[in-house]
């Protein structure tokens, strides 16, 4: 078989009718048959017949089309290949050899290799039947029945190997693998978005200090922790709203079932928002300039997300990495969300992660208050 | 009765003594100015009196509340106009005033009414809905002052409120300061503009390098330089020889040679100046420039520190 590859790009969307999903292949049959037989045996027709019965290839034969016409169609992507059965095909086949076929297809494309494989399989089947018939039926009269029988035997082989892909046994409570995968990815992305808002929350405090609005707030009869609490609540509300929007998106579009235990999802989102808002506040109090605020935000953003399993599930890592990862609040948030979406656990499963997140929130907030008191005096 | 009693305040930042033993009294209902060049310690003093900075030493009472022991008491009687425009540019004037009014504890109808009043006082009722970010520098300054008036404080601090604005806005602000005094408020005003301090103040404390170097009314301070005109001259020959000759000229009280110039203190520059020209001519010296400064705070500062207020 001669393959002419790379000349034409077979892309997609072959126009072989709207309902036939098979790959269209034009066949040019130059085989004149075997002149030595009285019936003029033309084995190329059997090859075409085998291809016509293929579940992969849809044969297209049009007497009025030339090779050049077909090549144009191939170039346009209307054909997946052009098969030319050369003259003398039957004669060569009757010698028991595999005669050459000419296939033009782009073997760099899946369609091209598929067509190539299917034609090769059909041609091999045909030559095998011919060889069988030549052994069994030494006379020309005995050849035809033996050939037909051998060819038919391919249709019902004595041994059939069936393969099937292993798949999870799906129950009502267990999500599909795709959903299970999104059950990790979606919370990871959601937390990534959440922690990215550290940039905004930290710069709010820095900008207020820059415009002296913060100092003016300090001249009012409002206590310092209350001023910080006001900032914290504003950041928290924005963050919590962001979590809610992303959870609704995940539920409706990505089919990640946050609403399976809505109270648990809300609790983890609430605790995560508290934690990130407090961290943003702390960074805002620590940073002396906008540049510092950005730098101080990026560090926990990458470290917490990376170590906390927002990018790669901690289950894929070793015990040590998992232990280190759980120093970060993101790991606890991931645990909480995955207990709902992947492990299909209930409300009680998110209590510990939520408590850990709330603990971090309190720690960050107290540090912010302490630092704020120091820097403002 | 004192509205503000400042007692020996000290504040250092590392090795820098920003405020070094400052004491003064501000009477209720008066305008009191802290006058001094940039870096004199005025803003640090006002920051301590606003409870933004804790003094290293000393204390102050604002309407009887200690800035150390009763900060909330101090803040409750206080309105502060910071040097910077401490507003939210994305909010309108009305929104800014409403926000700050809430921070000062106002709520509901009284808040709305007070915001309307303050907008009227600062003359921005028509532009109340515009974003502050779109305002001119002068308009922002007016809102900046308006914020401090919302809760009708007994004492108001104004830290260089006229810096960087046009003369018309400056005039408006100075008029509004006088109006505040007329309403019974006590105003502590910091500036490095001598004319402002002279025009507004009942009492003035002149500050330099963290210390109060002079304190009193405008008239009292001017007396320090003895109501004399200060004439600064440059001459074409040796200043020392000319100075000796000028000391005996009638009407001249003092002659000093400073950095290539001669500084003459005289009771009346109009009468003395022709005599100085005559004496110089006798010495064969030509006077190349003359500057006359009548007695004012600038002269006082110059007299006390040897440098100009704007140095």
Interface residues (C-beta under 8 A of the other chain):
Chain A: X211 X212 X213 X215 X216 X217 X218 X219 X220 X221 X222 X223 X376 X377
Chain B: X50 X51 X52 X53 X54 X72 X75 X76 X78 X80 X82 X83 X84 X85 X86 X87 X88 X89 X100 X103 X104 X105 X147
